[in-house]
Amino acid sequence: MSYLVEVEHRFRAVQGLPSPVRAGRGLSLLAAGEGVEVVVRAGVAFEDEQLTERGWFFDTDAAAAELESCCAGLSGRPWTEVFEFRPTFELVARHLFGRLAPRLPQLAYVEIRDVDFGVTTRYVPRPDD
């Protein structure tokens, strides 16, 4: 692929899952209702020959709005109350990819970055998916 354009949405989220690693190390747990800064990023891949006469493949403002819409409600309450599955970053990234793929042609990946803890989880579907 010749190009990879990323759009992102930043917010505070409460995952709602306990951290046995933090507890095992004697580190403080997040206080009830306290969130972490999260960045959800979507990457769209395309080739030179797909550029329009305007010099772009897609409208990044529209893509950013789609991403924001897809993430609506993820900062309002704990993810354990939002999702019907265990909201690990892996499963949430895959879920968001599934919601965004029909809206963003040639979506290559969705990643979630926990800014506070410095962890990024990226979901990239297999070519046969």
C-alpha positions as CSV (number, residue, x, y, z in Angstrom):
1,M,0.0,0.0,0.0
2,S,1.3,3.4,-0.8
3,Y,-0.6,5.4,1.9
4,L,-1.8,4.9,5.4
5,V,-3.8,7.7,6.9
6,E,-4.8,7.6,10.5
7,V,-7.7,9.4,12.3
8,E,-8.0,9.4,16.1
9,H,-10.4,10.2,18.8
10,R,-9.2,10.9,22.4
11,F,-11.3,10.6,25.6
12,R,-11.2,9.3,29.2
13,A,-12.6,5.8,29.7
14,V,-13.2,3.5,32.6
15,Q,-12.6,-0.1,31.5
16,G,-14.1,-1.5,34.7
17,L,-11.9,-4.6,34.9
18,P,-9.6,-5.4,37.9
19,S,-5.9,-5.6,37.2
20,P,-4.4,-8.7,38.9
21,V,-0.9,-7.6,37.7
22,R,-1.2,-4.2,39.4
23,A,-2.7,-5.8,42.6
24,G,0.1,-8.4,42.6
25,R,2.8,-5.7,42.4
26,G,1.2,-3.8,45.3
27,L,0.4,-0.9,42.9
28,S,-2.6,1.3,43.6
29,L,-5.8,0.4,41.7
30,L,-7.8,3.1,39.9
31,A,-10.3,4.7,42.2
32,A,-13.9,3.9,41.4
33,G,-15.1,6.0,38.5
34,E,-11.5,7.2,37.7
35,G,-10.7,6.8,34.1
36,V,-7.6,6.6,31.9
37,E,-6.9,8.7,28.8
38,V,-7.6,6.6,25.7
39,V,-6.8,7.3,22.1
40,V,-8.7,5.2,19.5
41,R,-7.0,5.4,16.1
42,A,-8.3,4.0,12.8
43,G,-5.9,3.5,9.9
44,V,-7.1,3.5,6.2
45,A,-4.7,2.1,3.6
46,F,-4.9,3.0,-0.2
47,E,-2.8,3.1,-3.3
48,D,-1.5,6.0,-5.5
49,E,-4.0,5.2,-8.2
50,Q,-6.9,5.6,-5.8
51,L,-6.3,9.3,-5.3
52,T,-9.0,11.5,-6.7
53,E,-8.4,14.6,-8.8
54,R,-8.5,16.5,-5.5
55,G,-5.4,14.5,-4.4
56,W,-7.1,12.4,-1.7
57,F,-8.7,9.0,-1.3
58,F,-11.3,9.9,1.4
59,D,-12.4,12.8,3.5
60,T,-10.5,12.7,6.8
61,D,-13.0,15.0,8.5
62,A,-15.8,12.6,7.7
63,A,-13.7,9.7,8.8
64,A,-12.9,11.4,12.1
65,A,-16.7,12.1,12.6
66,E,-17.4,8.4,12.0
67,L,-14.8,7.4,14.5
68,E,-16.1,9.8,17.1
69,S,-19.7,8.5,16.5
70,C,-18.4,4.9,16.9
71,C,-16.8,5.8,20.2
72,A,-19.8,7.7,21.5
73,G,-20.8,6.4,24.9
74,L,-17.4,4.9,25.7
75,S,-16.5,7.7,28.1
76,G,-19.8,7.9,29.9
77,R,-19.7,4.8,32.1
78,P,-17.6,1.7,32.8
79,W,-17.0,-0.5,29.7
80,T,-18.2,-3.5,31.8
81,E,-21.7,-1.8,31.6
82,V,-21.4,-0.9,27.9
83,F,-20.4,-4.2,26.3
84,E,-22.0,-7.6,26.6
85,F,-18.5,-9.2,26.4
86,R,-15.5,-8.8,28.7
87,P,-14.1,-5.4,27.6
88,T,-10.4,-6.1,27.2
89,F,-8.7,-3.7,24.9
90,E,-8.2,-6.6,22.4
91,L,-11.9,-7.4,22.2
92,V,-13.0,-3.7,22.2
93,A,-10.6,-2.9,19.3
94,R,-11.9,-5.9,17.3
95,H,-15.5,-4.8,18.0
96,L,-14.8,-1.2,16.9
97,F,-13.1,-2.5,13.8
98,G,-16.3,-4.4,13.0
99,R,-18.5,-1.3,13.4
100,L,-16.2,1.0,11.5
101,A,-15.3,-1.3,8.5
102,P,-18.6,-0.8,6.7
103,R,-18.2,3.0,7.1
104,L,-14.5,3.4,6.3
105,P,-13.6,1.7,3.0
106,Q,-10.2,-0.1,3.2
107,L,-10.0,0.2,7.0
108,A,-6.6,-1.4,7.8
109,Y,-6.7,-1.5,11.6
110,V,-8.2,0.0,14.8
111,E,-6.0,0.5,17.8
112,I,-6.6,1.6,21.4
113,R,-3.9,3.4,23.3
114,D,-4.0,3.6,27.0
115,V,-2.0,6.9,27.4
116,D,-1.8,6.7,31.2
117,F,-0.2,3.3,31.2
118,G,1.6,3.5,27.9
119,V,0.0,0.4,26.3
120,T,-1.3,0.2,22.7
121,T,-3.5,-2.6,21.4
122,R,-4.0,-2.9,17.6
123,Y,-6.5,-5.1,15.8
124,V,-5.6,-6.0,12.2
125,P,-7.9,-8.5,10.5
126,R,-6.4,-11.4,8.7
127,P,-6.6,-11.1,4.9
128,D,-9.2,-13.8,4.7
129,D,-11.5,-12.2,7.2
